Amino acid sequence: MEVKRFDIYLTNLDPTIGREIKKTRPCTIISPDEMNRHLGTVIIAPMTTKGRPYPTRVTCLFQGKSGQIVLDQIRTIDKGRLVKLLGKLTPSVSSQVAHRLTEMFQK
């Protein structure tokens, strides 16, 4: 399976524990393509249509719905959790995600 950074996949996140985002939902691949090519895992950020305007979230429009990419819930998952490819982030939103990740991990 060829997975690319900023692709959006329907992803099965269950089982979860506590306050982790649950169920099967769209998730953005945030791991670099080099990693995606060589490992059986990917790093994802869940997407939600419900949320709060936290500084760790990026607002986006996907499939006609307004929502957020939840960077405070990133996790590494096995590629077997990826159900199907739904699309790709726009270059503008991809840039915002990359910038926000840099801000989060440089502080």
Steps between C-alpha positions, in 0.01 A plus 500: 500500500645836395420756767606864459534789740181709522282226349171459686393144582192362665668343803384256766621644831329249731575372756593811692554589864375801694476825305660376178296578188291196418325321215570480128559850367707698251863546603784691338833327444769724651801266490758573229483305171840335567358345816171412328686307228714288732298433815177316569382790716401862434453804720150645474296792630127435540247736346175610660200716416450577868768670696634800677733766366814372675835627369593137418221468244483604137166598349420347163221426255476139381224334297284809548530490881677748720721341762838476665818298475569404861878522543472452877384142430775383262595133521686226321280226357547185294412549133241224547279759675475702177163411345501704179648810341257794514708782353784737575543826690526815293850651475388790721372275779803268463725801556301601809528148644878488440542845657289411804694174554826695486367746757384219727829311504746792504375646827 
